Amino acid sequence: MVIFGGTGDLAMRKLLPALYYRHRDGELHEHGRIIGVAREEMRREDFLARVAENCSRFISTADFNEKTSESFATRIDYVRVDANQPADFERLAALMHDHADRVRVFYLSTAPSLFNIICVNLAHANLVTPASRVVLEKPLGRDLASAQLINEQVGAIFEERQIFRIDHYLGKETVQNLIALRFGNALFEPLWTRAWVRDVQITLAEQVGVEGRGEFYDGTGAARDMVQNHLLQLLCILAMEPPGSIDPDAVRDEKIKVLRALKPFTAQDILNKTVRGQYRAGAIEGKPVPGYLEEPGIAPNSRTETFVALKAEIETWRWADVPFYLRTGKRLAERLAEIVVNFRDVPHDIFGFGTTECNRLVIRLQPDEGVMLYLMAKAPGDEMRLRPVHLNLDFAETFKTRQWDAYERLLMDVIRGRLTLFMRRDELDEAWRWIEPILDAWESQQDRPKPYTAGSWGPAASSSLIGRAGFSWREDTDS
Ligand code: BG6
């Protein structure tokens, strides 16, 4: 596995610790090697020291030990490569020239502007074999045209079956559990329609701010960073028709149908059904934090959004008129990623209370992974009073094993050539096609994103968006 951007944040924080775990569990091939590649001049020992230091930081003390770290290090090498210098790729080739039959993974954890030149230079150095794979980290472009260009350029060197477009949300255990829940149980599928589902909410809330990535983030914003990919991928898994099998194209064919059925936003919809926000100074768990405009690397008066909420609709028989509320933001009150499926109210209230709370299925990805089903039960006592209770499936408790990090699963899938959890080219196009008019409209509007205080749940307009239908975000109705 050759990691371009080998000294970068993602490699150190996620990729190498993930490979450490897979090494520790004996899942990497005995001759499997990992080559970090970056522009810096660095000796192998220094790279190894950096990897060991980061692994010890990002792996729990219970799982990290010196002996495993040392045996892991024997797999690792470092090569200095300037992506623009074909001659540098020869040095990489010298490390790989034998074993052309082995799986080669080129992980491009770099700016997308380098994807093309890296692929061209890999091919030039004869490094691209039929058993090679390329992994593309997001952001894949900043709009449809730039994404198409990247795909064409990479597609000129690698076949589609060799291209792994990663969305780490799909590697999260709960997302796969959502697939298991929907298609491994007969119970939910009949309920999974407009007849029973009242509304769906997907929230990806973060407490962190831009975290030293100010410059990158300021040119990206929450819609490109989280909605175009992670939120839409979750929406697809939740809303797709049952695929015929778990094969990559069977699943991806169904996902793309959801993307194609997303109702396009008109200019009026963009005003009424989308909210963008930007945090100002506040406090996260009691600690004061600066506002977005005060963060390093942010342009003065930047209009980049750090919060998005929107109402999506899927124009199919299954989902007509069911609102899908999507929301994400930085510096929000909690770190929380969850999908909430609210079911319709009972058709007739025999108790005469006026209202009962709706049944609700919560699929939680973060911080703890689990599934909760909310039902109404009778409160103890002689009176007939109802109270919401929940059945709780806590995966950590049930399976009593460490949950894999998303990157562990996805890296093993790449090595094994399993494409199901990676985005196909046409999926990416469709996602951009849907979101682009929103981005364009925001760009041309003269107003600023709505301010919200760091540590809150976003701008008030987000509650009004969902409130107009008489609903509310889950945290407003439940703790
Ligand atoms: C990344 C975004 O894709 O996902 C980051 O670029 C974000 O801005 C991150 O913080 C969130 O991932 P997770 O797994 O921590 O929820």
Residues whose N, C-alpha, C, O or C-beta is under 5 A from the ligand:
A	BS01	BG6	D225
